[in-house]
Amino acid sequence: MEQPWWLSYLLAIFLLRLDTKLVGEAFQPEFAEPLSNLTIVIGRDATFRCLVQNLGGYRVGWVKADTKAIQAIHVHVITNNHRVAVSHNGQTVWNLHIRNVQEEDRGQYMCQINTDPMKSQMGYLNVVIPPDFISEETSGDIMVPEGGTAQVSCRAHGQPEPRVMWRREDGADIIIRHSNGSKTQVLMYENAILTFNKISRSEMGAYLCIASNGVPPSVSKRIVIKVHFHPVIQVPNQLVGAPLGTDVTLECYIESSPKSINYWVRDSNEMVISSNKYEVVNTMMSSFESRMTLTVRRLEKTDFGGYRCVAKNSLGEVDSVIRLYEIPGPDRIKDLSTVNNKEDYKFSTPLEGPDNQFGSAERSDDEDDKEIFTDIIKVTLF
């Protein structure tokens, strides 16, 4: 007997539904690859990419796992955070975008598919921050007396926590004095606090504090340590001889901090200033060392005598005397040489007699002349 047409229709619908169910069970949504962890510098953009196969009629959602805050469902943003957005490419690529990443965005993010049971995977967003100094915990320039204790600090924040290193701007070693009396010299010193015990003038200068944590850029701060002490004068030659008519230069070396006022004074307490007769020059050799010179031109009799170099700062005053004296000029040396030769000839044949058979114990005239001649040779002529 021929089957009714409606029976064939019901059978076709049943078989179609059975086939659809089998297909759905055989092709469930799956993640194509794990969700990657992200490390993003604060202020930049982050994008999580979730790859799904066989999504079908299911939907993809995004959740911030640590706060359980829903970020988006399918193509709709749920969170009130205006920096969050979603995008997709077909049914396979699903993206969560976070613009201008901030510290509060750090944490686990979940991509999930609304199957039963739900399928999900997570990725971590690590927000890193370049170092920056904490102004209220970072020193400025300081000033200490010599022999005292100087301490400078340099603290920085960032993610990860920065390392703080110190070095001298001039490239010299940093001297670390320990409580047991020992000391260490290092080119770089790692610590947030740099301490100088019994600081000396040689440790005066600019120091660079450098903070880095692997996230560019590193930052640095320049801190100047000034060591104060009263002036000190060193004089290479306190007795200087020169012939008439020549030029002669006197010099003194000064160490002082704060910088001293340096000048020259004659025996008469008259200050010496630059003129056609005198040339006064002060030259800075370092932050606390200077050289002062006085050139006296065309020496006259009245130029001989004492010259005082004076250094004065807020901590004290010091001076030192250089005595300028006359020595024979080149013509006088020639005359002495001739006289010396004649006297040598004179005494080369001693007079006969009982009183002259042996040398005298007293100094002879030729010995005196030889000593004068030796002194003349030692003097540099100008």
C-alpha positions in Angstrom: 0.0 0.0 0.0 1.4 3.4 -0.8 2.4 5.6 2.2 0.7 8.9 2.7 2.7 11.9 1.6 2.7 13.5 5.0 4.4 10.4 6.5 7.3 10.9 4.1 7.4 14.6 5.1 7.6 13.7 8.9 10.4 11.1 8.2 12.4 13.7 6.3 12.1 16.3 9.2 13.2 13.7 11.7 16.2 12.6 9.7 17.2 16.2 9.2 17.0 17.0 12.9 19.0 13.8 13.8 21.7 14.8 11.3 21.9 18.3 12.7 22.3 17.0 16.2 25.0 14.5 15.2 26.8 17.3 13.3 26.6 19.6 16.3 27.9 17.0 18.7 30.7 16.2 16.3 31.8 19.8 15.7 31.8 21.6 19.1 33.7 25.0 19.4 37.3 24.6 20.3 40.2 27.1 21.0 42.7 26.9 18.2 45.7 28.2 20.3 46.3 29.3 23.9 45.7 32.9 24.9 49.1 34.7 25.0 50.4 36.6 28.1 51.1 40.3 27.4 53.7 42.7 28.9 52.8 46.3 28.0 54.5 49.6 29.0 52.0 51.8 30.8 50.3 54.2 28.4 50.5 51.9 25.4 47.8 49.7 23.9 47.2 46.0 24.5 45.3 43.4 22.4 44.4 39.9 23.4 43.6 37.6 20.5 41.3 34.5 21.0 41.2 32.0 18.1 38.1 29.8 18.0 37.2 26.9 15.6 33.6 25.8 14.8 32.0 28.6 16.8 28.6 28.0 15.1 25.8 29.6 16.9 27.8 30.1 20.2 29.1 33.4 21.4 32.5 34.6 22.7 32.8 36.6 25.9 35.6 38.4 27.7 36.0 38.6 31.5 38.6 40.2 33.8 39.2 37.1 36.0 40.5 38.7 39.2 37.5 41.1 39.5 35.0 38.9 37.6 34.0 42.0 35.7 32.5 41.2 32.2 34.3 43.2 29.6 32.4 42.2 26.4 30.0 39.6 25.0 30.4 38.8 21.4 30.5 42.2 19.6 29.1 44.2 22.5 31.2 46.0 25.1 29.7 45.6 28.6 32.2 47.4 30.8 32.0 51.1 31.5 35.7 51.5 30.8 35.8 53.6 27.6 39.3 52.3 26.9 38.0 48.8 26.2 36.9 47.7 22.7 36.3 44.4 20.8 36.8 43.3 17.2 36.6 40.1 15.2 37.5 38.6 11.9 34.8 36.2 10.8 33.9 33.6 13.3 37.5 32.6 14.1 39.5 35.7 15.4 38.1 37.5 18.4 40.1 40.5 19.9 39.9 42.4 23.1 41.5 45.8 22.9 42.7 47.9 25.9 43.9 51.4 24.9 46.3 53.5 27.1 47.0 50.7 29.5 47.0 51.7 33.2 48.2 50.0 36.3 44.6 48.9 37.3 44.4 46.9 34.0 47.1 44.5 35.2 45.7 41.0 35.8 44.2 37.8 34.3 41.8 38.0 31.3 39.5 35.2 30.3 38.2 34.4 26.8 35.1 32.1 27.1 32.6 30.3 24.9 29.1 29.9 26.1 28.9 26.1 25.6 27.5 23.8 28.3 29.8 23.4 30.2 31.5 26.7 29.4 34.9 26.6 27.7 37.5 29.2 28.6 41.2 30.1 28.6 43.2 32.9 30.3 46.1 35.2 29.6 47.9 37.6 31.9 48.4 41.3 31.2 51.5 42.6 32.9 51.8 46.4 33.0 55.4 47.6 33.3 56.4 51.2 34.3 59.7 52.9 33.5 61.5 54.3 36.6 60.9 57.7 37.9 62.3 59.5 41.0 60.3 60.1 44.1 61.0 63.8 44.5 60.3 64.1 48.2 62.8 61.2 48.9 65.5 62.4 46.5 68.3 64.8 47.6 69.3 68.0 46.0 72.7 69.6 46.1 74.3 69.7 49.5 77.2 71.5 51.3 79.2 70.0 54.2 82.3 70.9 56.2 85.4 68.9 55.5 85.7 66.0 57.9 82.0 65.8 58.4 79.4 63.3 57.2 77.5 63.8 53.9 74.5 61.7 53.0 72.5 61.8 49.7 69.5 59.7 48.8 67.9 58.8 45.5 64.7 56.8 45.5 62.7 55.7 42.5 59.5 53.8 41.8 58.5 51.7 38.8 57.5 48.2 37.8 59.5 46.1 38.2 61.2 47.9 41.1 64.2 49.9 39.8 67.9 49.5 40.8 69.6 52.7 41.9 73.3 53.1 41.0 75.7 56.0 41.8 78.8 57.1 39.9 81.0 60.2 39.8 80.5 62.5 36.9 84.3 62.9 36.4 84.7 59.1 36.2 86.8 58.8 39.4 86.2 56.1 42.0 83.7 56.5 44.8 85.4 55.8 48.2 83.2 53.9 50.7 84.4 54.1 54.3 83.1 51.2 56.5 82.4 51.3 60.2 85.4 49.0 61.0 87.8 51.6 59.5 88.3 49.9 56.2 87.4 51.6 52.9 86.5 50.4 49.4 87.0 52.1 46.0 84.3 51.4 43.4 83.4 52.9 40.1 79.7 52.2 40.6 77.8 52.0 43.9 74.4 50.3 44.2 72.2 51.7 46.9 69.4 54.2 47.3 71.5 56.1 49.9 75.2 57.2 49.4 77.0 58.1 52.7 80.4 59.8 53.0 82.0 59.5 56.5 84.9 62.0 57.2 84.5 63.5 53.7 87.5 65.1 52.1 87.9 67.8 49.6 88.9 65.3 46.9 85.4 63.8 47.2 83.8 67.1 46.3 82.0 67.1 42.9 79.0 66.0 40.9 77.5 62.6 41.4 75.0 60.9 39.1 72.2 58.8 40.5 70.9 56.4 37.8 67.6 54.4 38.2 66.8 51.5 35.8 64.5 48.5 35.7 64.8 47.2 32.2 62.0 49.3 30.9 63.3 52.2 28.9 64.1 54.9 29.5 66.4 54.9 32.5 66.5 58.2 34.4 69.4 60.0 36.1 69.7 62.9 38.5 72.8 65.1 39.1 73.6 65.9 42.7 76.5 68.2 43.6 78.3 67.7 46.9 80.3 70.8 48.0 82.9 70.4 50.8 83.9 73.6 52.6 87.3 74.4 54.2 89.5 77.4 54.9 92.0 78.4 52.2 95.4 76.7 52.0 98.4 78.1 50.1 101.3 76.2 48.6 104.4 78.1 47.3 106.9 76.2 45.1 109.6 78.8 45.5 109.7 81.2 48.5 113.0 82.7 47.4 113.3 83.9 43.9 116.4 85.7 42.4 116.6 87.5 39.1 118.9 90.2 37.4 117.9 93.8 36.9 116.0 94.5 33.6 114.5 91.0 33.3 111.0 89.7 33.8 110.3 87.3 36.7 107.1 85.3 37.6 106.0 84.4 41.1 103.4 81.8 41.7 101.2 80.4 44.5 98.7 77.5 44.5 95.5 77.9 46.4 93.0 75.3 47.6 89.7 76.7 49.0 86.0 76.2 49.2 84.0 78.3 48.9 86.1 79.9 46.2 88.5 82.4 47.7 89.4 86.0 46.8 93.1 85.9 45.7 95.4 88.9 45.5 99.0 90.1 45.9 100.4 92.6 48.4 103.9 94.3 48.6 105.8 94.7 51.8 104.4 98.2 52.0 100.9 96.7 52.1 100.2 98.1 48.7 98.0 95.8 46.6 99.5 94.7 43.3 97.2 95.1 40.3 97.7 94.4 36.6 99.5 97.3 34.8 102.3 97.9 32.4 104.6 96.9 35.3 102.7 93.9 36.7 100.6 91.1 35.2 98.3 89.3 37.7 96.6 86.1 36.6 94.3 83.7 38.5 93.6 80.3 36.8 91.1 77.8 38.1 92.5 74.2 38.0 89.5 72.4 39.5 86.4 73.2 41.5 88.6 74.1 44.6 92.1 74.5 43.2 93.6 77.6 41.6 97.0 79.0 40.5 97.8 82.7 41.0 100.8 84.2 39.3 102.5 87.6 39.4 104.8 88.7 36.6 107.1 91.7 37.3 108.5 93.2 34.1 111.8 95.0 33.6 113.1 94.6 37.2 114.3 97.6 39.0 116.0 98.1 42.4 112.7 99.1 43.9 111.0 95.9 42.8 113.1 93.7 45.1 111.6 92.7 48.4 108.6 90.6 49.7 105.5 89.8 47.8 102.5 88.2 49.7 99.9 86.1 48.0 96.7 86.3 50.0 93.6 84.0 49.8 90.4 84.8 51.7 87.0 83.1 51.9 84.1 83.0 54.4 86.0 80.5 56.5 89.3 82.2 56.9 92.3 84.0 55.4 95.8 82.8 54.7 98.9 84.3 53.1 102.5 83.3 52.1 105.5 85.5 51.4 107.8 85.2 48.4 111.0 87.1 48.6 112.4 88.5 45.4 116.2 89.4 45.4 118.7 90.6 42.9 121.3 88.3 41.3 124.1 89.3 38.9 123.1 89.5 35.2 124.9 87.9 32.3 127.5 90.7 32.1 128.3 90.2 35.8 128.7 86.4 35.3 131.2 87.1 32.5 133.2 89.4 34.8 133.2 87.0 37.6 134.4 84.2 35.3 137.3 86.4 34.2 138.2 87.3 37.8 137.9 83.7 38.8 140.4 82.6 36.1 142.9 85.3 37.2 142.6 84.3 40.8 143.1 80.6 39.9 146.3 81.6 38.0 147.5 83.7 41.0 147.1 80.8 43.5 148.4 78.1 41.1 152.0 78.9 42.2 152.1 79.4 46.0 154.6 81.8 47.5 157.6 80.1 49.0 158.1 80.5 52.7 157.4 78.7 55.9 153.9 80.3 56.2 152.7 79.1 52.8 153.8 75.5 52.7 150.5 74.2 53.8 146.9 75.2 52.9 145.1 77.6 55.2 142.2 76.3 57.3 140.3 79.5 56.5 138.2 79.8 53.4 140.1 81.2 50.5 138.9 84.0 48.2 138.6 81.7 45.3 136.3 79.3 47.2 134.0 82.3 47.9 133.9 83.2 44.2 133.2 79.6 43.2 130.2 79.4 45.5 128.8 82.7 44.1 129.3 81.3 40.5 127.5 78.1 41.4 124.5 80.0 42.9 124.3 82.1 39.7 124.2 79.0 37.4 121.3 77.6 39.5 119.1 80.6 38.8 116.9 80.7 35.7 117.3 84.0 33.9 114.2 85.6 32.2 
